[in-house]
Amino acid sequence: MRSVLYRFPDLQQFERIVGEPEEGDLELGLPAGEVVADGEWVLAVFELGENRRATSAAACASVSPEGARLTFEPRDWRRLAHFARTEATRPGSMPDTDAAALVRVEAEVRPAAPPGGKGAGAVARVPPPTAPLRLKGKGSRILIVDDDPQIREMLSTMLEAVELAVVAVASAEEALERVRSAPFHLVVLDWNLPRMNGIELCRTLRQDPGLRDLPVLFLTANASSQDMVYAFASGADDYMVKPFRAPELGARIFSLLRRTRRGAP
């Protein structure tokens, strides 16, 4: 499946376009420079703002004398609108719930970059915040898959501080063993792993009938638009580039957890 890339300067403009479509109007014009064939299915990738937040959805192309357009299924359009609404939260104005708690945790995590280290540096274990939190995702099980021990420690510290249950592993093979032996609500996945990489793991999850609906958030240093396309095509639900900010990571994690709970029977 080929990809078509849309770039928006900010989430607000994206939300205006997908948030309130006219009745039956689930279409977007083709970006300049893109070419499609009539009836072709493509992966529409939406890259938003300077931080390059991204999401994607499949769409069917139609070509007429008025120009080429992409038509989306109602379910996918609703998912895009939900993404726009939930990701539009600004760190400076977030309430003291869910991902906002990570703002305080981030201030307490002070990684010191070691000489020659590739990760975020040594991270001290921090206690949970003392202020009461109204956590909608409290107790959700998160699987972190990253071969960098400093990244695993930092993510575990941040997420455990907001009362998420965290399991961290260093390889895709161990991740598969974990998800097949116990339930998880979300996988935070690095791309560059030894042996099986993150893309291969994501594809494996999507091919497993019991795991195909498990949300996957890529957290990786791979920053190109083509990398995002590959990740979404493999079945990723979201994509973030390292280095990351704790408030944004929290917003995305809790957004995926809310989406999962709404889909639960």
Buried (B, 14 or more C-beta within 10 A) or exposed (E): EBBBBBEBEEBEEBBEBBBEBEEEEBBBEBEEEBEBEEEBEBBBBBBBBEBBBBBBBBBBBBBEEEEBBBEBEEEBBBBBBBBBBBBBBEBEEBEEBBBBBBBBBBEEBEBEEEEEEEBBBBBEEBEEBEEEBEBEBEEBBBBBBBBBEBBBBBBBBBBBBBBBBBBBBBBBBBBBEBBEEEEBBBBBBBBBBEEBBBBEBBBBBBEEEEBEEBBBBBBBEBEEBEBBBBBBBBBBBBBBBBEBBBBBBBBBBBBBBBBBEEEEE
